[in-house]
Amino acid sequence: MTPPEETGGRLSEKRFRAVGWLMQRITGLGLVLFLGLHFWLQHMPNGFLATAEEYNLMLQQREMLTQGGQNPTGAWTAKEALPGEHVITYSKVVERLRSPLWKVIDISLLLLALSHGMQGLSRVLGDIIIRARLRRTFVGLGWAVAALLAWQGIRVIMIAGMNTG
Amino acid sequence: MLHKRERPGAPSFRTFLSTVFSYRKKAGMAAWMLHRLTGLALVLYLVMHIIGLRSLTDPVLFEAYVSTFRSPLFKIAEVLLLGSIAYHAFNGLRIAIQDAFYRSENQRRLFYGVLAFTAAVVIAGGLVLLYPYFIMPLLP
C-alpha cells in the first residue's frame, strides 16, 4: 500500500515539509508586521508619498527640463495628480532608501514575501501534481525563479539612492 | 513511479475539483478556498511587483510606471489587493492560533472574526484609496 501524500515521500522530503510548515508560520508572522508597515507607508497618505501639490510642482519642473532638451528620453508619461491624491515618487522612495535601516527592512520584506509565497505555491503544487518527479521539477523551478527575483529585488534596493544625488 | 490509476482518491486537480463541488458549504471550506485563492493571487502580484520595480533605477521610468496604476480601474484593483492581503493575514493568524491551541470548537467563530476584521480593513483602507478618484469628485 502506498501511504497518503501528506505523510508519504522520501524522509528528506518529509523533513523538508515539516521545516516548511514551521517556516510558513514564522515568515507569515513576519509578513503581518512588515507587509502591514509596507502597505501603510506606500499606499496610505503620509509623508513617504508626495502630495498632489508637490507632485504637480515636480511635473512642471520636469516639463521645463524636457523643453530645455535636457531630458534624454523625452518620453514623459506621468499624469497630473488629482486634488487630495498622494503619489509615490522616485525621489521619495530614494530618500527613504538612503538609510541603511530601510534597506535592511525592505530586503527582509522581499525575502520574507518570496519565501512565504514560494513555500505556499509548492504546497499547492504538491496537492495538484501527483507525480513525484514532476512535482519536484516544478517546485525546483519555482525556487529558481524566486532566487532570480530575490537577486533582482536586492539589486534594485541596493542601487537606490547610490547613483543619484 | 506512482500513478493516478493505482491510487483512487489521491490528490490531483480532478479530485480537488470533485471535492470542492461535493463538499457541503461550510465555514472551514470557504476559509481554505479563500486562503488558497488570495495566496495564489498575491504570489502572482508579487512577481509582477518585483519585475515592475526594476524601473526604480531610473526616475523617468519610475514616474511613468507609477502613473500607469493611477486610474479608477487600478484603484479598485488596489482595494482588492488590500482585501486579499488582509484576509490572508487574518486567516493565517487564525490558522496559527488553531495550530498552537487547537480549540476546534471555536474555529467557526474565529473565521467570522477573520471576515469582520477583513471587512473593517477593506472599508477603512478602501475609503482612503478611492477618495481622490471616486469620493472627492462627488463632493460639492
Chai-1 contact restraints between the chains, C-beta under 6 A:
chainA,res_idxA,chainB,res_idxB,connection_type,confidence,min_distance_angstrom,max_distance_angstrom,comment,restraint_id
A,T2,B,R7,contact,1.0,0.0,6.0,A-B,restraint_1
A,E5,B,P11,contact,1.0,0.0,6.0,A-B,restraint_2
A,R25,B,A96,contact,1.0,0.0,6.0,A-B,restraint_3
A,G28,B,G92,contact,1.0,0.0,6.0,A-B,restraint_4
A,V32,B,A89,contact,1.0,0.0,6.0,A-B,restraint_5
A,M44,B,V128,contact,1.0,0.0,6.0,A-B,restraint_6
A,T73,B,V60,contact,1.0,0.0,6.0,A-B,restraint_7
A,T77,B,A64,contact,1.0,0.0,6.0,A-B,restraint_8
A,A78,B,E63,contact,1.0,0.0,6.0,A-B,restraint_9
A,A78,B,A64,contact,1.0,0.0,6.0,A-B,restraint_10
A,A78,B,S67,contact,1.0,0.0,6.0,A-B,restraint_11
A,K79,B,S67,contact,1.0,0.0,6.0,A-B,restraint_12
A,K79,B,R70,contact,1.0,0.0,6.0,A-B,restraint_13
A,L82,B,P132,contact,1.0,0.0,6.0,A-B,restraint_14
A,G84,B,P132,contact,1.0,0.0,6.0,A-B,restraint_15
A,G84,B,M136,contact,1.0,0.0,6.0,A-B,restraint_16
A,E85,B,P132,contact,1.0,0.0,6.0,A-B,restraint_17
A,I88,B,V66,contact,1.0,0.0,6.0,A-B,restraint_18
A,Y90,B,P59,contact,1.0,0.0,6.0,A-B,restraint_19
A,Y90,B,F62,contact,1.0,0.0,6.0,A-B,restraint_20
A,A113,B,L46,contact,1.0,0.0,6.0,A-B,restraint_21
A,G117,B,V43,contact,1.0,0.0,6.0,A-B,restraint_22
A,G117,B,L46,contact,1.0,0.0,6.0,A-B,restraint_23
A,G120,B,G39,contact,1.0,0.0,6.0,A-B,restraint_24
A,L121,B,V43,contact,1.0,0.0,6.0,A-B,restraint_25
A,D127,B,P11,contact,1.0,0.0,6.0,A-B,restraint_26
A,I128,B,F13,contact,1.0,0.0,6.0,A-B,restraint_27
A,I130,B,K4,contact,1.0,0.0,6.0,A-B,restraint_28
A,I130,B,A10,contact,1.0,0.0,6.0,A-B,restraint_29
A,I130,B,S12,contact,1.0,0.0,6.0,A-B,restraint_30
A,L149,B,I50,contact,1.0,0.0,6.0,A-B,restraint_31
A,G153,B,I50,contact,1.0,0.0,6.0,A-B,restraint_32
A,V156,B,L53,contact,1.0,0.0,6.0,A-B,restraint_33
A,V156,B,R54,contact,1.0,0.0,6.0,A-B,restraint_34
A,V156,B,L56,contact,1.0,0.0,6.0,A-B,restraint_35
A,I159,B,T57,contact,1.0,0.0,6.0,A-B,restraint_36
A,A160,B,L56,contact,1.0,0.0,6.0,A-B,restraint_37
